[in-house]
């Protein structure tokens, strides 16, 4: 009897995805990505918007990922990276992942713009931070440590400080009546 029930359950499971996900595996994966990202980014926009310093903004960007790693004993990582690695030949999934990364990049670039560089530079900085964070997630998992994400955020903070100093140094200084060019 048990063998029959197992066989029946296995047969029923073959039809459940088609019944609830008429788009098949692609729809199932797309919706799974959305659920996973909703969990990771639950308070992301609010906490990022409330950040009063660049350090707080970086914390709002990194913390959800660090929490995901720690809360799941380093067994979970970014669903976007996992999907694109496993389903790179699926145009629908690739587009969905690309759109999700684009949304995230806009949020991160807006944070950079609020605290420092102009939008064009902010987008480049956001891309670098996201790439560093994705790499940190991959490196952190087998070592069961969140230190790579901490190092990524510290490095991003350093890059912004360096960019600010460079921008200040590049600005032309206002001429005053005491400046050397007026003396003669």
C-alpha positions in Angstrom: 0.0 0.0 0.0 2.8 2.4 0.9 4.5 1.9 -2.5 1.2 2.8 -4.2 0.8 6.0 -2.2 4.4 7.1 -3.0 3.8 6.3 -6.7 0.5 8.2 -6.6 2.1 11.2 -4.9 5.0 11.3 -7.3 2.5 11.2 -10.2 0.4 14.0 -8.7 3.5 16.1 -8.2 4.2 16.0 -11.9 1.0 17.8 -12.6 1.0 20.4 -9.7 3.5 22.7 -11.3 1.6 22.8 -14.6 -1.6 23.4 -12.7 -0.4 26.3 -10.6 2.4 27.6 -12.9 1.1 27.5 -16.5 4.3 29.2 -17.5 6.2 26.0 -16.3 9.5 26.0 -14.6 10.3 29.5 -15.9 7.3 31.0 -14.1 8.1 29.0 -11.0 11.7 30.2 -10.9 10.6 33.8 -11.7 8.1 33.8 -8.8 10.6 32.1 -6.5 13.1 34.9 -7.2 10.5 37.6 -6.5 9.6 35.9 -3.2 13.2 35.6 -2.2 14.0 39.2 -3.1 10.9 40.4 -1.2 12.3 38.6 1.9 15.8 40.1 1.5 14.6 43.6 0.5 11.6 43.8 2.8 12.7 47.0 4.6 15.5 47.9 2.2 14.0 51.0 0.6 12.8 52.4 3.9 16.1 51.9 5.7 18.1 53.2 2.8 15.8 56.2 2.6 16.3 56.9 6.3 20.0 56.7 6.2 21.6 60.0 7.3 25.2 59.2 6.4 26.9 57.2 3.7 28.0 54.6 6.3 24.3 54.1 7.3 23.4 53.8 3.6 26.1 51.2 3.0 24.8 49.3 6.1 21.3 49.3 4.7 22.6 47.9 1.4 24.8 45.2 2.9 22.8 44.2 6.0 20.0 42.2 4.2 22.6 40.1 2.5 24.6 39.5 5.6 21.4 38.6 7.5 20.5 36.1 4.7 23.8 34.4 5.1 23.9 34.2 8.8 20.2 33.4 9.3 20.6 30.4 7.0 23.9 29.1 8.2 25.7 30.4 5.0 23.6 28.0 2.8 21.8 30.7 0.9 23.1 33.5 -1.3 21.8 35.8 -3.9 19.0 34.2 -5.9 19.8 36.4 -8.9 23.4 35.1 -9.1 22.3 31.5 -8.6 19.6 31.9 -11.3 21.9 33.4 -13.9 24.5 30.8 -13.3 22.0 27.9 -13.7 19.7 29.3 -16.4 21.8 31.6 -18.5 20.3 30.1 -21.7 16.7 31.1 -20.7 16.0 34.5 -22.1 12.9 35.1 -19.9 14.9 34.4 -16.7 17.9 36.4 -17.9 15.6 39.4 -18.6 14.0 39.0 -15.1 17.3 38.8 -13.4 18.6 41.8 -15.4 15.5 43.9 -14.4 16.0 42.9 -10.8 19.7 43.9 -10.8 18.7 47.2 -12.6 16.2 48.0 -9.8 18.8 47.3 -7.1 21.5 49.3 -9.0 19.1 52.4 -9.1 18.6 52.2 -5.3 22.3 51.9 -4.6 23.2 54.7 -7.1 20.6 57.0 -5.5 22.3 56.4 -2.2 25.7 57.3 -3.7 24.2 60.4 -5.3 22.7 61.5 -2.0 26.0 61.3 -0.2 28.6 62.2 -2.8 29.3 61.8 -6.5 27.2 62.9 -9.4 24.7 60.4 -10.9 27.1 59.2 -13.7 29.8 58.4 -11.1 27.2 57.0 -8.7 26.0 54.4 -11.2 29.6 53.2 -11.7 30.2 53.1 -7.9 26.9 51.2 -7.4 27.9 48.6 -10.0 31.2 48.1 -8.3 29.6 47.8 -4.9 27.1 45.3 -6.1 29.7 43.2 -7.9 31.9 43.3 -4.7 28.9 42.3 -2.6 27.9 39.4 -5.0 31.5 38.2 -4.8 31.5 38.6 -1.0 28.4 36.4 -0.8 30.1 33.7 -2.8 33.3 33.8 -0.8 31.5 34.0 2.5 29.4 30.8 2.1 32.1 28.1 2.1 34.1 29.9 4.8 30.9 30.5 7.0 31.9 34.1 7.7 30.3 37.4 6.9 33.7 39.3 6.9 33.8 39.5 3.1 30.6 41.6 3.1 32.1 43.8 5.9 35.2 44.3 3.8 33.1 45.1 0.7 31.2 47.8 2.6 34.4 49.3 4.1 36.0 49.4 0.7 33.0 51.1 -0.8 33.1 53.7 2.0 36.8 54.3 1.3 36.2 54.7 -2.5 33.5 57.3 -1.8 35.8 59.3 0.5 38.6 59.2 -2.1 36.2 60.4 -4.8 35.0 63.2 -2.6 38.6 64.3 -1.9 39.4 64.2 -5.6 36.3 66.2 -6.5 37.2 68.9 -3.9 40.8 69.0 -5.2 39.6 69.4 -8.8 37.3 72.3 -8.1 38.7 75.6 -9.1 39.3 77.8 -6.2 37.5 81.1 -6.1 39.6 84.2 -6.7 39.8 86.6 -3.8 41.4 89.9 -3.5 44.2 88.2 -1.6 44.9 85.4 -4.0 48.3 85.3 -5.6 47.0 86.0 -9.1 45.9 89.5 -8.2 49.2 90.4 -6.4 51.8 91.9 -8.5 
